[in-house]
Amino acid sequence: MELPCELLPDGGLVLALEEACVETTARRARRALVDGYLAGRLAGVQVEGAIALLGDFLEGQDFRALRAARPGLAGGRACRVRVWRSAEGVSCWEELT
C-alpha cells in the first residue's frame, strides 16, 4: 500500500502538498492511515505514532493564520511539509525546500 505521507525514522512524517492546503492534506493522510490501520493493511508503532502526531498537529494549529502567513501552504503548488514531535511532546512543522 502506498502511504499518503512519508514516515520518517525519527517518528516524524512528510506531507506532500499539491492542489490541497496543508490542513486538507494532513486530514487526508490521517484518514488514510487510520483506514489502513483498521483494515489491517498498515500496522506498527510507527503508524500508530503518525496517526497520533497528525491528530495533534490538526488540533494544535491555527490553519487560517498559517495559510495567510505562508501562502505556499494554501495549496495550488507543490510543497513538502515535515511534521514532528518536539522533545516536549508538541507537534512542530516546517516547510521543506
C-alpha positions in Angstrom: 0.0 0.0 0.0 1.3 3.4 -0.9 1.3 5.7 2.1 -0.3 9.2 1.9 2.8 10.6 3.6 6.4 9.7 4.1 7.0 8.2 7.5 10.4 9.2 8.9 12.7 7.0 11.1 12.6 9.7 13.9 8.8 9.3 14.2 8.0 12.4 12.1 6.5 12.5 8.7 6.5 14.5 5.5 3.3 15.7 3.8 3.4 16.3 0.0 1.0 19.2 -0.8 -0.2 19.8 -4.3 -3.6 21.1 -5.0 -4.9 20.9 -1.4 -3.8 23.0 1.5 -1.7 21.7 4.4 -4.8 21.2 6.6 -6.7 19.1 4.0 -3.6 17.2 3.1 -3.0 16.3 6.8 -6.6 15.3 7.3 -6.5 13.1 4.2 -3.2 11.5 5.3 -4.6 10.8 8.8 -7.8 9.3 7.4 -5.8 7.0 5.0 -3.5 5.9 7.8 -6.5 5.2 10.2 -8.4 3.3 7.4 -5.3 1.2 6.5 -4.6 0.5 10.2 -8.2 -0.6 10.9 -8.3 -2.7 7.8 -5.1 -4.4 8.8 -3.1 -3.2 5.8 -0.9 -1.0 8.0 0.5 -1.9 11.4 3.1 -1.0 13.9 4.2 1.6 16.4 5.4 4.0 13.6 1.9 4.0 12.0 0.2 4.5 15.4 2.6 7.3 16.2 2.0 9.0 12.8 -1.8 8.9 13.4 -1.4 10.4 16.9 1.1 13.1 15.5 -1.3 14.1 12.8 -4.2 14.3 15.2 -2.1 16.6 17.5 -1.0 18.7 14.5 -4.6 19.1 13.3 -5.8 20.1 16.7 -2.9 22.4 17.6 -2.6 24.6 14.6 -4.4 27.8 13.6 -4.6 26.8 9.9 -6.3 30.0 8.8 -3.4 32.1 10.2 -0.9 29.6 8.9 -2.2 29.8 5.3 -2.4 33.6 5.5 1.2 33.9 6.7 2.6 31.2 4.3 0.7 31.3 1.0 2.6 28.2 -0.2 0.7 26.1 2.4 -2.7 27.2 1.0 -2.4 24.7 -1.9 -2.2 25.0 -5.6 1.5 24.3 -5.8 3.8 21.5 -4.9 5.3 21.8 -1.4 6.5 19.5 1.3 5.9 19.9 5.0 7.7 18.0 7.7 5.8 17.4 10.9 7.5 16.0 14.0 7.1 15.9 17.8 9.4 18.1 19.9 11.2 16.8 23.0 8.4 18.5 25.0 5.8 16.4 23.1 4.5 19.3 21.0 3.8 18.8 17.3 6.0 21.0 15.2 6.2 21.7 11.4 8.5 23.2 8.8 8.2 23.8 5.1 10.9 21.9 3.2 12.5 23.5 0.2 
